[in-house]
Amino acid sequence: MRHIPPEPLTAAAFAPFGDILDAGGTPDRMINAGLCARYHDRARIDIAEGRAGLSVFDAVARSLPYAFDLVERHPLGSQAFVPMTQAPFLVIVAPDELGTPGTPRAFLTNGAQGINLHRGTWHGVLTPLRAPGLFAVLDRIGEGPNLQEYRYPQPWTVQ
């Protein structure tokens, strides 16, 4: 079995795959009579041939070490995951190598981060590390082939 270590989720390391959704840094402006900090335009929502929809996912919690062989991508839309609890989750992504996923990378959120995967990014399934695994998910709703799955010939383990 092949092993990959989980990396901290940082904007620089995750940039090839998507955006980090968090309240880091200085707010862009204060709103609501100065009672709310707005961190403006944190993700690029990219939808082709459809519309944006907001769903709620309830995923089974996993633990480390975590073995996987399945990744997927959505060629017609980006996909944002915003945790509805303050718990870390694992984010697995892989670069595209001529239509198939390359060597995966694993990122560990800090419990106060969400992610937005760029359209067409190979990624693992939703992997919360604590229950409940509730997430608000903003993604493409519409007809057409928007799911491609790939199984690695040998599993990977994040530890």
C-alpha positions in Angstrom: 0.0 0.0 0.0 1.2 3.5 -0.8 1.3 6.2 1.9 0.8 9.9 1.8 1.1 12.3 4.8 -1.7 14.8 5.5 -0.5 18.4 5.0 -1.9 21.5 6.7 -4.4 23.2 4.4 -2.8 26.4 3.3 -3.8 28.8 0.4 -0.5 28.4 -1.3 -0.4 24.6 -1.2 -4.1 24.2 -2.2 -4.1 26.8 -5.0 -3.7 24.4 -7.9 -6.8 22.5 -6.7 -9.2 25.2 -5.3 -9.9 27.9 -2.8 -9.9 27.9 1.0 -13.0 29.2 2.7 -12.1 30.8 6.0 -12.0 34.0 7.9 -8.3 34.4 7.9 -6.4 37.6 7.5 -7.9 41.1 7.6 -11.6 41.4 6.7 -12.4 43.2 3.5 -14.9 45.4 5.3 -17.2 45.7 8.2 -21.0 45.4 7.6 -24.2 45.2 9.7 -23.5 48.5 11.6 -19.9 47.3 12.3 -21.0 44.0 14.0 -20.0 41.6 11.2 -16.6 41.2 9.4 -17.0 40.4 5.7 -14.3 38.3 4.1 -15.3 39.0 0.5 -15.3 36.7 -2.6 -13.3 33.8 -1.1 -14.1 31.3 -3.9 -14.6 31.2 -7.6 -17.9 29.4 -8.3 -17.6 28.0 -11.8 -20.7 26.4 -13.3 -21.3 25.4 -16.9 -24.7 24.4 -18.3 -26.8 24.5 -15.2 -27.3 26.4 -12.0 -25.7 26.7 -8.6 -27.5 24.7 -5.8 -27.0 24.5 -2.1 -27.3 21.0 -0.6 -26.6 19.5 2.8 -24.5 16.3 3.0 -24.2 14.0 6.0 -21.1 11.9 5.6 -19.9 9.0 7.8 -16.9 10.0 9.9 -13.6 8.2 9.2 -10.3 8.1 11.1 -6.6 8.1 10.3 -4.9 6.1 8.9 -7.4 6.3 6.1 -7.2 4.0 3.0 -8.7 4.9 -0.3 -8.6 4.1 -4.0 -11.5 6.1 -5.4 -11.3 9.7 -6.6 -13.8 11.7 -8.7 -14.1 15.0 -10.5 -16.9 17.2 -11.8 -16.1 18.7 -15.3 -19.1 20.9 -15.4 -18.8 22.7 -12.1 -16.8 23.7 -9.0 -17.8 22.2 -5.7 -17.6 23.9 -2.3 -17.8 22.1 1.0 -18.5 24.2 4.1 -18.5 22.2 7.4 -21.6 22.8 9.6 -19.6 21.7 12.7 -16.2 22.9 13.8 -14.2 19.8 13.3 -11.3 19.0 10.9 -11.8 17.0 7.8 -9.5 15.4 5.3 -9.3 16.7 1.7 -7.7 14.5 -0.9 -6.9 15.9 -4.3 -4.8 14.9 -7.3 -3.4 16.7 -10.4 -4.8 15.7 -13.8 -2.3 13.7 -15.9 -3.7 13.4 -19.4 -7.2 12.6 -18.2 -6.4 10.5 -15.2 -5.5 11.5 -11.7 -1.8 11.6 -10.7 -0.2 11.1 -7.3 -2.7 12.3 -4.7 -2.1 14.8 -1.9 -4.0 14.9 1.4 -4.8 18.1 3.3 -6.1 18.4 6.8 -8.4 21.3 7.6 -8.1 23.1 11.0 -11.7 22.8 11.9 -12.6 26.4 10.8 -11.9 26.0 7.0 -14.1 25.0 4.1 -12.9 24.4 0.5 -14.0 25.1 -3.0 -12.7 22.6 -5.5 -12.0 24.0 -9.0 -14.0 22.6 -11.8 -12.5 19.3 -13.1 -10.3 18.8 -10.0 -9.7 15.1 -9.1 -10.7 14.7 -5.4 -11.5 12.0 -2.8 -14.9 11.5 -1.3 -16.1 13.7 1.6 -14.0 12.6 4.6 -15.0 14.1 8.0 -12.8 13.0 10.9 -15.5 13.4 13.5 -19.3 12.9 13.6 -21.5 14.5 12.7 -20.2 14.9 9.2 -22.6 17.7 8.2 -21.6 20.0 5.3 -23.3 22.7 3.2 -22.3 22.0 -0.4 -22.5 24.5 -3.2 -22.3 22.8 -6.6 -23.8 22.5 -10.0 -27.3 21.3 -10.5 -28.3 20.3 -14.0 -28.4 17.6 -16.7 -25.3 16.2 -18.3 -22.3 14.1 -17.4 -20.8 15.9 -14.4 -19.3 12.9 -12.5 -16.2 11.0 -13.5 -14.8 8.4 -11.2 -11.4 6.7 -11.1 -10.1 3.8 -9.0 -6.3 3.6 -8.5 -5.0 0.1 -9.2 -3.5 0.1 -5.7 -4.9 1.9 -2.6 -3.3 4.8 -0.9 -3.2 5.4 2.8 -3.2 8.7 4.5 -1.4 8.5 7.9 
